[in-house]
Amino acid sequence: EEDEDEDPHVPDAAERAMLREEFTSRMYQRFLDGEDGDFDYSQVDENPDLDNLDIVSRDAEERYFDEEEPSDAPQLE
């Protein structure tokens, strides 16, 4: 049995900072995993204005080279 008169644990500043970081990290990952029920992910997923153009460009370039038929390089003399 626990003593009801005993004071609850009060974290110090370092422990609070660590707990805040852990909470933030978990909530951030939960959002990225699509588990936030209060957020309409379709507004982001289907909006091309929010796409990272560097990634879109790189993906298009990779598709182009993936579709290219391999050939032997010319021999240099």
C-alpha positions as CSV (number, residue, x, y, z in Angstrom):
1,E,0.0,0.0,0.0
2,E,1.2,3.5,-0.8
3,D,1.2,6.1,1.9
4,E,-1.4,8.7,0.8
5,D,0.5,11.4,2.8
6,E,3.6,10.9,0.6
7,D,4.3,13.8,-1.9
8,P,4.1,12.9,-5.5
9,H,7.3,13.0,-7.6
10,V,8.0,16.5,-8.9
11,P,10.4,16.5,-11.8
12,D,13.3,18.9,-11.9
13,A,14.0,21.2,-14.8
14,A,16.3,18.7,-16.6
15,E,13.7,15.9,-16.3
16,R,10.9,18.3,-17.5
17,A,13.0,19.2,-20.5
18,M,13.6,15.5,-21.3
19,L,9.9,14.7,-20.9
20,R,8.9,17.6,-23.1
21,E,11.3,16.5,-25.8
22,E,10.0,12.9,-25.7
23,F,6.4,14.1,-25.8
24,T,7.1,16.5,-28.8
25,S,9.0,13.7,-30.6
26,R,6.2,11.2,-30.1
27,M,3.5,13.6,-31.2
28,Y,5.5,14.7,-34.2
29,Q,6.0,11.1,-35.3
30,R,2.3,10.3,-34.7
31,F,1.4,13.2,-37.0
32,L,3.8,12.0,-39.7
33,D,2.4,8.5,-39.4
34,G,-1.1,9.9,-40.1
35,E,-2.5,9.0,-36.7
36,D,-3.8,12.4,-35.7
37,G,-7.6,12.0,-36.0
38,D,-8.2,15.7,-35.7
39,F,-6.3,16.6,-38.8
40,D,-7.6,16.3,-42.4
41,Y,-4.5,14.9,-44.1
42,S,-6.2,15.1,-47.5
43,Q,-5.8,18.9,-47.5
44,V,-2.1,18.4,-47.5
45,D,-1.7,15.2,-49.5
46,E,-3.8,16.4,-52.4
47,N,-2.4,20.0,-52.6
48,P,0.4,20.3,-55.2
49,D,1.3,23.8,-53.9
50,L,2.8,22.1,-50.8
51,D,5.0,19.6,-52.7
52,N,8.8,20.0,-52.3
53,L,9.8,20.9,-55.9
54,D,13.3,19.5,-55.4
55,I,12.0,16.1,-54.5
56,V,9.4,16.2,-57.4
57,S,12.2,17.1,-59.8
58,R,14.5,14.4,-58.6
59,D,11.7,11.8,-58.8
60,A,10.9,12.8,-62.4
61,E,14.6,12.6,-63.2
62,E,14.9,9.1,-61.6
63,R,11.8,7.9,-63.6
64,Y,13.4,9.2,-66.8
65,F,16.6,7.3,-66.3
66,D,14.8,4.2,-65.0
67,E,12.9,4.1,-68.3
68,E,16.0,4.5,-70.4
69,E,17.3,1.3,-72.0
70,P,20.8,0.4,-70.8
71,S,23.5,0.5,-73.5
72,D,27.3,0.2,-73.7
73,A,29.3,3.3,-73.3
74,P,31.4,4.2,-76.3
75,Q,35.0,3.1,-76.2
76,L,37.5,6.0,-75.8
77,E,40.8,5.7,-77.7
